[in-house]
Amino acid sequence: MPGTREWVTTDLAIADSTIAGWGPREARETVDLSGAALTPGFVDAHMHLESTKLWVDEFVGAVLPHGTTAVAADPHEIANVFGVPGVVALAQAASKLPFTFGICAPSCVPASHFESPGAELGSLELAELLDEHDAIGIAEFMDFPGVTSGNPEVLAKIATAGHKRVDGHAPGLSGRQLDAYLAAGVESDHECTELEEAEEKRRKGMWIFIREGSASRNLAALIGTVLLHGTDRVALCTDDREPETLLHSGHANDCVRLAVAAGARVEDALVMVKSNPAESHHFDHLGWLAPAYQADVLCFDNLSSFEPARVFQAGKLVAINGAIMPGAVPTAGPPQWMRSSVHLETLPGPSAFDLVPPLGGRAHVIGIESRSLTTRDLVLDVTDPASEVARIAVVERHRRTGRIGLGYAHGFGLTHGAIASTVAHDAHNCMAVGAIDSSGPPDMAVAVARLAEIGGGQVAVRDGHVLAEVRLPIGGLMSDRSIKEVSEEMRVLADAALNGLGVTIDAPFMQLSFLGLSVLPELRITDKGLVDVMKFALTDVAAT
Amino acid sequence: MPGTREWVTTDLAIADSTIAGWGPREARETVDLSGAALTPGFVDAHMHLESTKLWVDEFVGAVLPHGTTAVAADPHEIANVFGVPGVVALAQAASKLPFTFGICAPSCVPASHFESPGAELGSLELAELLDEHDAIGIAEFMDFPGVTSGNPEVLAKIATAGHKRVDGHAPGLSGRQLDAYLAAGVESDHECTELEEAEEKRRKGMWIFIREGSASRNLAALIGTVLLHGTDRVALCTDDREPETLLHSGHANDCVRLAVAAGARVEDALVMVKSNPAESHHFDHLGWLAPAYQADVLCFDNLSSFEPARVFQAGKLVAINGAIMPGAVPTAGPPQWMRSSVHLETLPGPSAFDLVPPLGGRAHVIGIESRSLTTRDLVLDVTDPASEVARIAVVERHRRTGRIGLGYAHGFGLTHGAIASTVAHDAHNCMAVGAIDSSGPPDMAVAVARLAEIGGGQVAVRDGHVLAEVRLPIGGLMSDRSIKEVSEEMRVLADAALNGLGVTIDAPFMQLSFLGLSVLPELRITDKGLVDVMKFALTDVAAT
């Protein structure tokens, strides 16, 4: 499909990795694709590799068959754990793969000064990634208060971008605050949830990346802006997709399918995963089936499933009918040091998790709900079993400080044992939730000890025994196994939490992983203690 | 008008030179524009300053009132005369003006090895302009045979562009030749004359700049591609507009008016002179009335004439109702050395122009026709008065070589005296046409002597006297006078040629200025002699 959004019947001539032209040519090799609809490879406008829990070679092997040949990735979880060397290691591994893995320089590491990541990235580190390691731009600028208030350090980070893209993250921002955010130089947003929000942002020149992740799904709410005003400065993105979603729904092609189902013209939906995201991220060689462009070509037998029958990347056939060609995706593992990221001076014992309730029992409790990442600042009597609270802890795991933050959470339903995770945005310290009764602290200690032993991951423990676990030895964030194994481990772990520990909430590990993110409302916890996000201050557990 | 192509009612907040946001603000100054339609300043996607015969300050003063606030200019005439220093001098003058004068690095100086310009530009010179003097890209790549044949020097020039735009010039190029031209890295074209030609180029990802110049007017033929397929990668440009056209028809706003008259939606027509050309040339700060963009704002009382009632450039009011605000456009003259460009060791006398007819009289004659820049290779008996030929000469004027090329032309109608011009694409040597009778050579000598005396320009001479002239002392290409004076001088000169010398063809000086361009079919003349463009070789005047 060409730039005029027609379908044209033609031969396509490819020379090495590049499209040489249209029409018949004398060729060393010809492939008969008669009847197939050809499109450029799909480009995911914004995603986090870490959310897939896969290392980059496994990720590429998982999404190429779905037609994704390029992404703009924000490796800010890796950056929180390993800093610039982690991002560079990812870039080096990705460079060996048949894929355009564009890396954005993470803008907000740490997310706030309440968090204790393994590394911090200032404007010097961003400049290093942009100038020396070919970062394609600056990743989602989550610290929008810092931008709109004109914080000099924040503005210095934006200035490092030069002519490269500065991606934004501005949920609900509008009016003067949005104007200030844009005037500072931020250019895109993938956090719109309401049509009017997307409309205002587009009117003001912002690129809108419509997100269809595993949890956050905004396409149905936002497609109206495309139906009303066309596709200018709109692209589709996956943001956070888990292995199971990749396996069962696909990747960028799933976004296209949903856009068409929601009423978009096929051609317009395709523009939002080809030329538009390519243009947005200055992938000047991608997004068109035209001379001089890289020969990333998808061949569809039909356009209803949007599952390509063949995928060519840089002129080479890499996937047929959903399966990678043997040898097409080489192994490109992480360096050994990325497998060592859980650093504890001593393993904390049960007593380290045994928070003494405040006098009278009334405490600030993190209130969570299914299908929402917003927590509420509840005040409950934590000594009253009817309050149904659990213990929560954050064990600093990067710098051997021994610091542990303790508090209470409500909503997990967990009544026995403990769960724990080294995936814990954004600092990715070791978070644990344990039963409020006396079984909690020892099982929390066992869970944390197990994560230290396996180099990170997610685990469910009861009565001192590990019920199930997902091993994530790469930075405590990513597996070194196949997507199928990771997906199955995650399913078994979720079952164990639900059936073995009394957990009632959906996606307990996903919920757990966000309870440390000290910039989301209302109440969070880090290794430094309870954070009242609305006051942007540490706060006591005891309610006054 | 915002990116969604709606019209929105709002206040616009401007801080210094930048749009700060939408909606009411506490302001130092407010301007009541109620009822006005606001658009971004217009961007001309491709033009040659030299065609306007105005120096840049006068040009800016002429087009700002029409709403043009930015251009992508190809100064390749100046480059042929002065090389890199001439282009840099233009850039320095332009930098003092309230205007975005984007300069492209001229790609094809000289046009061919048959021409003798004042300077040559290789890839080193292009790199110097791009890297040290902020050239925005590479200007129209006219040497398409050099590109498609893979000439290493030509490809080296393209490679200097890096991520900047490489503009093209590919009249009629299609199929495999077009594919090769694109594959080499050329990205735009402003030479389409047929709808199908534009359609093919757009399908293949090329930016199409639809041209409405003084002579070449392609909008009516090409607007169909916009009506059929929208505005993706389409922009409008003026290419070559003469002073009279600027005065009476306008500039980019005239292109918008014509596009709307031809059936384009107002909003689509506007996109082609604002965000599209800005995007094409990476004017990242132009083309939108959105926060962070430069406050180039046009206020229209109505959208039928597309003559703005007010023009703001970088936040400052620069024009009202077609008139520049006093002091808004400072004088920014050229350096003194640009006024010295006609270099002759000695003035050629009449005998230097007296070509002895070939034995038998039959000669190759340059055949010209009104309203066409293509010449024909005629064979006529130049000793027969019925052949109605004139003498033609090219006097090298850059390097004091004393070289003069002599030949014959048919079609001017000139029966007495002589005309001469230092505007003579692309090398801009001194061209003269004189009567075939014995009055021709002395009047040609007087005409050339007069141009040497005034530092270049265009002149009509009869019986040893100057009838009329346009003084173009800046490089022999541009005036130092006002647009009204230049336009009036040109009118008087054309009258003198028509009424005093018997000229019958339209626009004789424009025709004359292209007879030395050795890459246009079929027969041309340079200081080295007659050029058979179809054989791409020098050829004898005598017909065999």
Boltz contact constraints between the chains, C-beta under 6 A:
constraints:
  - contact:
      token1: [A, 2]
      token2: [B, 203]
      max_distance: 6.0
  - contact:
      token1: [A, 3]
      token2: [B, 202]
      max_distance: 6.0
  - contact:
      token1: [A, 3]
      token2: [B, 205]
      max_distance: 6.0
  - contact:
      token1: [A, 3]
      token2: [B, 232]
      max_distance: 6.0
  - contact:
      token1: [A, 3]
      token2: [B, 233]
      max_distance: 6.0
  - contact:
      token1: [A, 4]
      token2: [B, 202]
      max_distance: 6.0
  - contact:
      token1: [A, 4]
      token2: [B, 203]
      max_distance: 6.0
  - contact:
      token1: [A, 4]
      token2: [B, 229]
      max_distance: 6.0
  - contact:
      token1: [A, 20]
      token2: [B, 183]
      max_distance: 6.0
  - contact:
      token1: [A, 21]
      token2: [B, 176]
      max_distance: 6.0
  - contact:
      token1: [A, 21]
      token2: [B, 179]
      max_distance: 6.0
  - contact:
      token1: [A, 176]
      token2: [B, 21]
      max_distance: 6.0
  - contact:
      token1: [A, 179]
      token2: [B, 21]
      max_distance: 6.0
  - contact:
      token1: [A, 179]
      token2: [B, 291]
      max_distance: 6.0
  - contact:
      token1: [A, 182]
      token2: [B, 291]
      max_distance: 6.0
  - contact:
      token1: [A, 182]
      token2: [B, 292]
      max_distance: 6.0
  - contact:
      token1: [A, 183]
      token2: [B, 20]
      max_distance: 6.0
  - contact:
      token1: [A, 183]
      token2: [B, 291]
      max_distance: 6.0
  - contact:
      token1: [A, 183]
      token2: [B, 292]
      max_distance: 6.0
  - contact:
      token1: [A, 202]
      token2: [B, 3]
      max_distance: 6.0
  - contact:
      token1: [A, 202]
      token2: [B, 4]
      max_distance: 6.0
  - contact:
      token1: [A, 203]
      token2: [B, 2]
      max_distance: 6.0
  - contact:
      token1: [A, 203]
      token2: [B, 3]
      max_distance: 6.0
  - contact:
      token1: [A, 203]
      token2: [B, 4]
      max_distance: 6.0
  - contact:
      token1: [A, 204]
      token2: [B, 290]
      max_distance: 6.0
  - contact:
      token1: [A, 204]
      token2: [B, 291]
      max_distance: 6.0
  - contact:
      token1: [A, 205]
      token2: [B, 3]
      max_distance: 6.0
  - contact:
      token1: [A, 205]
      token2: [B, 288]
      max_distance: 6.0
  - contact:
      token1: [A, 205]
      token2: [B, 290]
      max_distance: 6.0
  - contact:
      token1: [A, 229]
      token2: [B, 4]
      max_distance: 6.0
  - contact:
      token1: [A, 232]
      token2: [B, 3]
      max_distance: 6.0
  - contact:
      token1: [A, 233]
      token2: [B, 3]
      max_distance: 6.0
  - contact:
      token1: [A, 288]
      token2: [B, 205]
      max_distance: 6.0
  - contact:
      token1: [A, 290]
      token2: [B, 204]
      max_distance: 6.0
  - contact:
      token1: [A, 290]
      token2: [B, 205]
      max_distance: 6.0
  - contact:
      token1: [A, 291]
      token2: [B, 179]
      max_distance: 6.0
  - contact:
      token1: [A, 291]
      token2: [B, 182]
      max_distance: 6.0
  - contact:
      token1: [A, 291]
      token2: [B, 183]
      max_distance: 6.0
  - contact:
      token1: [A, 291]
      token2: [B, 204]
      max_distance: 6.0
  - contact:
      token1: [A, 292]
      token2: [B, 182]
      max_distance: 6.0
  - contact:
      token1: [A, 292]
      token2: [B, 183]
      max_distance: 6.0
